[in-house]
Amino acid sequence: MKPTRQVRRLKRQRFGQNLAGMFRTTGEGVILEANESFARTLGHAGPAALLGRHLREFYVEPERWDLLRAGLRVARSVANLEVALHRPNRSVVWVLMSVARTGTDASSGLEGYIVDITARRRADDLLRETAALRSVAALANAAAHEINNSLNVLKGNLQLLTPRVDGGLAAAHLAPALAAAKAIEEIVGRMSQIMRLELTEQSETLPEMLDLRRSASAPPAPESPGR
């Protein structure tokens, strides 16, 4: 066996056995070759289903592939790009992608690999959500404490005034004020019981707003299988 053929065979063997998702494409991004790991990462049974397809069609944000191509016209390689890709079931897999041109010409073919980092991304998202929840809960607790102090003074004075004011006047003015104080008391109670972050559903033109009622209640139980 000639040395060049042997090198080619060994290279192909390493390509197929690599734990990372390896791929080779035309300069435009049409897939010419891929290993089993690449196919599995994209949710396919084997590489054959991917041959002839364009890498761009798997991008959640196809314009990011266009930016990658533009970068490869300037530099020969790009490394460790975090990219979101579609699977056939429309779920999203996050990968760390590195790509290099196989030649010096800007139109040369491309070789690269991807590593599935979906679990890491989910863990990072969970950490961020936990930190955000802790921050919001601390702020809400502090605000609730301050509001509650003033609210207790206001409610106490309204209750003291009620028996001293004419019945009709009390019904017209003090009763609604006491009802409003009770409503505020309930809101303050929810502020100190925030266990998750839920936003109100409102117009896109309005700023995001925390839904206190839903944020202070347990999340709905998942439906049983088969229902």
C-alpha positions in Angstrom: 0.0 0.0 0.0 1.4 3.4 -1.0 2.2 5.7 1.9 -0.3 8.4 0.6 -3.1 5.8 0.5 -2.2 4.6 3.9 -2.3 8.1 5.4 -5.6 8.7 3.6 -7.0 5.5 5.1 -5.8 6.3 8.6 -7.2 9.8 8.3 -10.6 8.4 7.2 -10.5 5.9 10.1 -9.9 8.6 12.7 -12.6 10.7 11.1 -15.2 7.9 11.5 -14.2 7.0 15.0 -13.8 10.5 16.5 -16.1 11.2 19.4 -16.6 14.7 18.1 -19.0 15.3 15.2 -16.7 15.6 12.2 -17.8 16.9 8.8 -16.4 17.9 5.5 -18.2 20.2 3.1 -17.8 22.2 -0.2 -16.7 25.8 0.1 -20.4 26.8 0.1 -21.3 24.4 2.9 -22.8 21.3 1.2 -22.1 18.3 3.3 -19.8 15.8 1.5 -18.8 13.6 4.4 -19.8 13.2 8.1 -19.2 10.7 10.9 -21.7 8.9 13.0 -21.2 11.3 15.9 -22.1 14.3 13.7 -25.2 12.5 12.5 -26.4 11.5 16.0 -25.8 15.0 17.3 -28.1 16.3 14.6 -30.7 13.7 15.4 -30.1 11.4 12.4 -29.6 7.6 12.4 -26.5 7.9 10.2 -24.4 10.2 7.9 -26.1 9.1 4.7 -29.2 11.2 5.6 -27.0 14.3 5.7 -25.0 14.0 2.5 -25.8 16.7 -0.1 -27.6 18.9 2.4 -26.4 22.4 3.2 -25.1 23.1 6.8 -27.0 26.4 6.7 -30.4 24.6 6.7 -29.6 23.2 10.2 -29.0 26.6 11.7 -31.6 28.1 14.0 -30.3 31.4 12.9 -29.1 30.9 9.3 -27.5 34.3 9.1 -24.9 33.1 11.6 -23.7 30.6 8.9 -23.4 33.5 6.5 -21.3 35.4 9.1 -19.1 32.3 9.5 -18.6 32.0 5.7 -17.6 35.7 5.6 -15.1 35.1 8.4 -13.6 32.2 6.6 -12.9 34.4 3.6 -10.7 36.5 5.8 -9.2 33.9 8.2 -8.5 30.3 7.4 -10.2 28.9 10.5 -12.7 29.8 13.2 -12.9 28.0 16.5 -15.3 27.4 19.4 -18.4 29.1 18.1 -21.5 28.4 20.1 -24.2 27.5 17.6 -27.9 26.4 17.9 -28.9 23.7 15.4 -32.2 22.2 14.5 -33.0 18.4 14.8 -35.6 16.7 12.6 -38.1 16.9 15.5 -37.5 20.7 15.7 -35.8 20.4 19.0 -32.6 22.5 19.4 -29.1 21.2 20.1 -26.4 23.6 21.1 -22.9 22.8 19.8 -19.4 24.2 20.0 -18.3 24.4 16.3 -14.8 24.8 14.8 -14.3 25.1 11.0 -11.3 25.5 8.8 -10.7 25.8 5.1 -8.8 22.9 3.6 -6.8 25.1 1.2 -5.4 28.6 0.9 -8.0 29.6 -1.6 -11.2 31.3 -0.2 -13.3 28.9 -2.2 -11.6 25.8 -0.7 -13.7 23.1 0.9 -14.3 23.1 4.7 -13.6 20.7 7.5 -14.8 21.0 11.0 -16.2 19.4 14.1 -19.0 20.0 16.6 -19.3 19.1 20.3 -22.7 18.9 21.9 -22.9 21.4 24.7 -26.7 21.3 25.2 -26.4 20.0 28.8 -23.9 22.7 29.7 -26.1 25.4 28.2 -29.1 24.1 30.2 -27.0 24.1 33.4 -25.8 27.7 32.7 -29.4 28.8 32.0 -30.5 27.2 35.2 -27.8 29.0 37.2 -28.8 32.3 35.6 -32.5 31.7 36.4 -31.6 30.7 40.0 -29.5 33.9 40.4 -32.3 36.0 38.9 -34.9 34.4 41.1 -32.8 34.9 44.2 -32.2 38.6 43.3 -35.9 39.3 42.6 -37.0 37.5 45.7 -34.6 39.4 47.9 -35.7 42.7 46.4 -39.4 41.8 46.7 -38.9 40.8 50.4 -37.2 44.1 51.2 -39.9 46.0 49.4 -42.6 44.0 51.1 -41.1 44.7 54.6 -41.1 48.5 54.0 -44.6 48.5 52.5 -45.9 46.4 55.3 -44.7 48.8 58.0 -46.5 51.7 56.4 -49.5 49.6 55.5 -50.0 48.5 59.1 -50.0 52.1 60.3 -52.5 53.1 57.7 -54.8 50.1 58.3 -54.6 50.7 62.1 -55.7 54.3 61.8 -58.5 53.5 59.4 -59.8 50.8 61.8 -59.7 53.3 64.7 -61.6 55.9 62.7 -64.3 53.6 61.6 -66.4 53.5 64.8 -66.0 57.3 65.2 -67.3 58.3 61.8 -71.0 58.4 60.8 -72.1 55.1 59.4 -73.0 56.5 55.9 -69.7 58.3 55.7 -67.7 55.3 56.9 -69.5 53.1 54.3 -68.7 55.6 51.5 -65.1 56.3 52.3 -63.5 54.2 55.1 -64.8 50.8 53.9 -63.3 51.1 50.4 -60.1 52.4 51.9 -59.9 49.3 54.3 -60.7 47.0 51.3 -57.9 48.6 49.3 -55.5 48.1 52.3 -56.5 44.5 52.5 -55.8 44.0 48.8 -52.4 45.6 49.2 -51.8 43.3 52.2 -52.5 40.3 49.9 -50.1 41.7 47.3 -47.4 42.2 49.9 -47.9 38.6 51.1 -47.3 37.3 47.5 -44.1 39.4 47.3 -42.6 37.5 50.2 -43.6 34.1 48.7 -42.0 34.3 45.2 -40.9 30.8 44.2 -40.5 31.3 40.4 -40.5 34.0 37.8 -43.6 34.4 35.7 -44.3 37.4 33.5 -47.7 38.9 32.7 -49.1 38.4 29.2 -49.4 41.9 27.7 -48.7 44.0 24.6 -45.2 43.7 23.2 -45.0 47.5 23.3 -45.2 47.4 27.1 -42.2 46.5 29.4 -42.1 43.1 30.9 -43.8 42.8 34.3 -43.7 40.2 37.0 -47.0 38.3 37.5 -47.0 38.2 41.3 -50.0 35.8 41.6 -48.4 33.1 39.4 -44.9 33.7 40.7 -46.0 33.1 44.2 -47.8 29.8 43.4 -46.4 26.4 42.7 -46.0 25.5 39.0 -48.8 23.4 37.6 -48.3 19.6 37.8 -47.3 17.9 34.5 -50.0 16.0 32.8 -49.9 12.2 33.3 -48.7 10.2 30.2 -51.6 9.2 28.0 -53.9 12.1 28.9 
